[in-house]
Amino acid sequence: MYAAFKHIHLLTVAISLGFFVLRGVWMLSGSALLQKKWVKILPHIVDTLLLVSAIGLMFQIGQYPMTDGWLTAKLLGLIAYIVLGTIALKRGKTQGTRILAFVAALAVIAYIVGVALRHNALSWLA
């Protein structure tokens, strides 16, 4: 079961990140594709699968946020990514704000990936 959760988790991470980058490119270019209904719905489906697989993995390995530092760091990183992502793709009032939030969201993703790979809150510095 662990392998299934891990594979689903990694696949949905890749899809979620790829689609975020694509939507960021569309935001930068002013594309009308950002307003399509499927573009607004698909991220919620993918991110739900991502969250379910993360919870499954958490129970499989017996490590939990607020107990294990690296998972706490991933959770806090995820919250920062969500906030920055919504600013980048929806709530940013100016193009400059959106670009800055988009770049910051990508930096947070890099941090989260480092935490996940090293199981350490110091991420790539560990």
C-alpha positions as CSV (number, residue, x, y, z in Angstrom):
1,M,0.0,0.0,0.0
2,Y,2.9,2.4,0.8
3,A,4.2,2.1,-2.8
4,A,0.8,3.0,-4.2
5,F,0.4,6.0,-2.0
6,K,3.9,7.2,-2.8
7,H,3.4,6.8,-6.6
8,I,0.1,8.6,-6.5
9,H,1.6,11.3,-4.4
10,L,4.6,11.8,-6.7
11,L,2.4,11.8,-9.8
12,T,0.0,14.3,-8.4
13,V,2.8,16.5,-7.2
14,A,4.2,16.5,-10.8
15,I,0.8,17.2,-12.3
16,S,0.0,20.0,-9.8
17,L,3.3,21.7,-10.2
18,G,3.2,21.4,-14.0
19,F,-0.2,22.8,-14.2
20,F,0.7,25.6,-11.8
21,V,3.6,26.6,-14.0
22,L,1.4,26.4,-17.1
23,R,-1.2,28.7,-15.4
24,G,1.6,31.0,-14.4
25,V,2.7,31.3,-18.0
26,W,-0.9,31.9,-19.1
27,M,-1.1,34.6,-16.4
28,L,2.1,36.3,-17.6
29,S,0.9,36.3,-21.2
30,G,-2.7,37.4,-20.4
31,S,-4.2,34.3,-21.8
32,A,-8.0,33.9,-21.7
33,L,-7.4,30.2,-21.0
34,L,-7.2,31.0,-17.3
35,Q,-10.9,31.7,-17.4
36,K,-11.9,28.3,-18.8
37,K,-14.1,26.3,-16.5
38,W,-11.9,23.2,-16.7
39,V,-8.8,25.2,-15.7
40,K,-10.6,26.4,-12.6
41,I,-11.8,22.9,-11.6
42,L,-8.9,20.6,-12.5
43,P,-6.4,21.9,-9.9
44,H,-9.0,21.2,-7.1
45,I,-9.3,17.6,-8.3
46,V,-5.5,17.0,-8.6
47,D,-4.8,18.7,-5.3
48,T,-7.5,16.6,-3.5
49,L,-5.8,13.5,-4.8
50,L,-2.5,14.9,-3.7
51,L,-3.8,15.6,-0.2
52,V,-5.4,12.2,0.1
53,S,-2.2,10.4,-0.9
54,A,-0.2,12.6,1.5
55,I,-2.5,11.6,4.4
56,G,-2.3,8.0,3.4
57,L,1.5,8.2,3.3
58,M,1.5,9.9,6.7
59,F,-0.3,7.0,8.3
60,Q,1.8,4.4,6.4
61,I,5.1,5.8,7.8
62,G,3.6,6.8,11.2
63,Q,5.0,10.3,11.1
64,Y,2.8,13.4,11.6
65,P,2.9,17.2,11.3
66,M,3.4,19.0,14.6
67,T,5.2,15.8,15.8
68,D,7.8,15.3,13.1
69,G,9.6,18.5,12.2
70,W,10.1,17.8,8.6
71,L,6.4,17.2,8.0
72,T,5.5,20.3,10.0
73,A,7.9,22.2,7.6
74,K,6.2,20.7,4.6
75,L,2.8,21.6,5.9
76,L,3.8,25.2,6.6
77,G,5.5,25.4,3.2
78,L,2.3,24.1,1.6
79,I,0.3,26.9,3.3
80,A,2.7,29.5,2.1
81,Y,2.6,28.0,-1.4
82,I,-1.3,28.1,-1.4
83,V,-1.3,31.8,-0.3
84,L,1.4,32.8,-2.8
85,G,-0.3,30.8,-5.6
86,T,-3.7,32.5,-5.1
87,I,-2.0,35.9,-5.1
88,A,-0.1,35.0,-8.3
89,L,-3.1,33.6,-10.2
90,K,-6.1,35.4,-8.8
91,R,-5.7,38.0,-6.1
92,G,-2.6,40.0,-7.1
93,K,-3.8,43.5,-8.0
94,T,-0.9,44.3,-10.3
95,Q,1.1,42.3,-12.8
96,G,4.3,43.0,-10.7
97,T,2.6,41.6,-7.6
98,R,1.5,38.5,-9.5
99,I,4.9,37.9,-10.9
100,L,6.6,38.3,-7.5
101,A,4.1,35.9,-5.9
102,F,4.6,33.4,-8.7
103,V,8.4,33.4,-8.3
104,A,8.0,33.2,-4.5
105,A,5.6,30.2,-4.9
106,L,8.1,28.4,-7.1
107,A,10.8,29.0,-4.5
108,V,8.6,27.6,-1.8
109,I,7.9,24.5,-3.9
110,A,11.7,24.0,-4.3
111,Y,12.0,24.3,-0.5
112,I,9.2,21.7,0.0
113,V,10.8,19.3,-2.4
114,G,14.1,19.6,-0.5
115,V,12.3,18.9,2.8
116,A,10.6,15.9,1.3
117,L,13.7,14.4,-0.2
118,R,15.9,15.0,2.9
119,H,13.2,14.6,5.6
120,N,14.7,17.7,7.2
121,A,13.3,21.1,7.7
122,L,16.5,22.7,6.5
123,S,15.6,21.4,3.1
124,W,18.5,21.6,0.6
125,L,20.8,23.0,3.3
126,A,20.7,19.8,5.3
